[in-house]
Amino acid sequence: MDLANLKYLRVKVFYALLDPFSRRMRQKRMASFEKWGPVRVGARVLDLGGEPAFWGTMNRPLDITVLNLPGGPPTPVGPSIHNLVLVEGDACHVDAFAAQSFEIVFSNSVIEHVGPADNQEAFAREVRRLGRSYWVQTPSIWFPIECHTGMPFWWLYPAALQSFFLRRWRKKLPEWTSYIEQTRVLSKRRMQQLFPEATIDVERFLGLAKSYVARYAPSE
C-alpha cells in the first residue's frame, strides 16, 4: 500500500503503525519457513504474488521465480543471495509452467486478494498442481484488528454496516476502497477445504490467531 497517496488520516496512521509489526511477523514467519524440510539450498521456488524484497531475510540461497499480474508497477530486483526471476501471469491460471515444476510453491497474503470463492479455488488448484510442496499463508478472520482496514473484527460486521463505511471511504479513497471490497479473508476450515492434504498451522500473537499457513510436503 502506497502511504504517500493515502489522504485519509486514520488509514494512513494505521498503515504506518502496522508496517513495523508486519515486518516482525514476516521475519518470524520466514525463519519458520527456512527451517522447514523442503527448503534446501538451491531449491526451486515459485512465489505467487510476492516481491523480491520479501526474500531479503531468507539466509539460505534459493532459485526463486516471482509471478505477478501484468501491468503492475515495476519491481526492482536489488542485490540478493538468491537467483530471482520475475515473470508475469495470473496465479489462478498459470500456463507458463508444467505440473510439479517447482519444489515449493510459496504465497504470502495473496489468496485473500484473488477474488471470489471460485478464484480462490482456482488459485489453490494451481498451488497444488505446480509444487511438489507448498506453503500458503493468509490472515486470520479472528484477529481483533483487521489487517487491511484497521477496523476491529471488520469481517463480522453486518453487510449494511460494512456498506456504510465503504460509502464513506470511497469518497476519499476510491482505489483503496476497491481493494478492500475485493478482499475476502478465509477461515481455517476454508483453508483446509482448499488444501485438503496440508497441515494448517496457526500463527499467533499474544495468544490470538494472527494468520493461517497451509503447509504440505510429501515427507511430512
N, C-alpha and C positions, 0 to 999 in steps of 0.2 A: 504494500500500500504506500503510495507517494504522499508522505505527510505534508509536503510543501503545497499540495493542491487541496488540502482539506481545510475549508474555511469555517467549519462547524466546530466551535471550540471544544465541546465535550468530547467529540470523536478524536480531535487532534491530540488532546491531553491523554485520552485513553490509550491511543496507539503509542504515544511517547513513553508512557509508563509500562505498557505491555512489552515493548521491544527488549529491554534487558531481561525480563522474566522469561520471554520466549527463547532468548539466546541460551539461558541457563538450562532450560528444559531440553532444547535441541542438543546441547553438549552432552547432557546426561543420556539422552536417547542414543546419540551416536556412539557413546562409549559402550553402551549395552550392545548396540548393533555390531561393533567391532569385535566383541568377544564371542559373537555367535559363530557356530561351527562352520557354515559355508563361506564365511568371509576370510578367504585365504589371500595371500599376496598375489596380485595379478588377476584376481577373479574378474570375470566379465559381468558387469552390472548394467542394467537398464534402469535409469531414473526417469519415471513418468511424471512430468510436470514440475521438475525441480530446477535448481540453479547451480551452476558450477561452484559458486561461493559457499554453498551449503556444505560441501565436502572438505572445507578447509580444516575442520577439526579431526578428520579421519587420518590417523597416523600410518595406516597400512596402505601401501600403493595399490590402486585398483585400476582396471580398464573400464571406464565409465562412459556410457552413452546417455546423454540427457536429451529427452524428447519433449518438445513443447509445440503448441499450436502455431501455425504460420501467422505472420503478420504482427507478432508481438514486438516490443522494444528490443533492440539488440542487447544481447547478454555478453558482457566481456568475460573472456577467459584469461585470467592472470596466471602468474607462475604457480605451479602445482606439482605435487609429488605424483599425481595421478595422470594417466592418459585420458584426457577429456575430449569427447567428440559431441558436438551439438547437431541435432537433426530436427527436422520439422515433421509433424504428424499429429494425428488425432489419437489420443491414448485409448479411446473407446473402440477404435478400428485401426489397428496398427498393421499396415500392409507391407511394410518395408522389411520385416523380419519373419523368418520361419518359426514354427513351433520349437520350443526348447532351445532357442538361440542363445540364451543368457543363463549363466549360473544362478544369478539373483535378479529378480525384478524388485525394485525399491520404489516406494512412493510415500511422501510425507505431506499430509494435509492437502490432498488433491481430490480424493474420491467424493468428498462432500461438495465439490465445486463443478462436477461434470454435468449436472442437470438432474432430471427426474429419475425415478426408480429404474426405468429401462436402460438409461445411460449408465447408471451405477452397476447394473448387472453386466452390461457390455464391457465396462472397464474391468470388473472382476474377472470376466472370462479371458480378457487379454492378458491380465496379470498371470493367471494360471496357465495359459497357453504358452506364453513366451519364456517363462522362467522355470528352471528345474527346482528352484527355491524362491521364496518371496517374503517380503517384509513390507506391510502396508499399514500406515498409521493414519488415524483420523481423530479429531477432538471428541470428547465425551459430551453427550447431551446433558449430563447431570452435573457438570462443573458449575458452581454458583454464578460466576461471571462469564457470560458467553464471549468467546474469544474473537468474534467478528464484529459484534455490535457494541460490546461493553455493557450490555443490559443484563441484569440478574435474571437467570432462568428464561431467557428470551424464547426458547422453543416451546415452552409450556404455556405461553400467553394464548388466550383465545384469539381466533383469527381476526375478529373485529378490532381487538386492541393492537395486534400487530399492524393491521391496515392503517389504524390511526397514526402510529408512529411513522410508518413508511411514507404516508402522505406528507407529513411534516418534513421528514428528511429529504424527500425528493425535491422540495423547493430550493434547498441549499446545496445538496449533494446528489444530483441525479445519477451520476455514474456509480458512486459508492452504493446508493440505494439499490440500483440494478444488481450490483454484486451481491448484496445481502439477499435480495429476492431469489437469486439463482442458487443460493447456498442451501443445502439440505443435509443436515447432520444425521449420523447413523447411530443407532443403539448397538450395544454389544451383541444382542440377539441378531440384529440385522447383519452385522459383520460376520457372525458365524454362519448365517444363511448364505452369504455371498462367497465365503471362503470355508467350505464345509470341512476340509481336511486340516485346516490350520488350528494352531493354538492361539487363543485370543488373550493376549496379555493386557492387563490394566495398569497404565501408568498413573501414579498417584502423587498428589501434592497435599501435604498436611492431612493425609488420610482420605482425601477426596479424589474420585476418579477424574483425572485430567484428560486422558485420551486412551484409545484402544489401539493395539498393534496386532494385526493378523500375521502370524509368523509360521512359515512352513518350510521344512527341509525333509527330504526323503529319509534321512538317517535318524530323525527325531521320533 
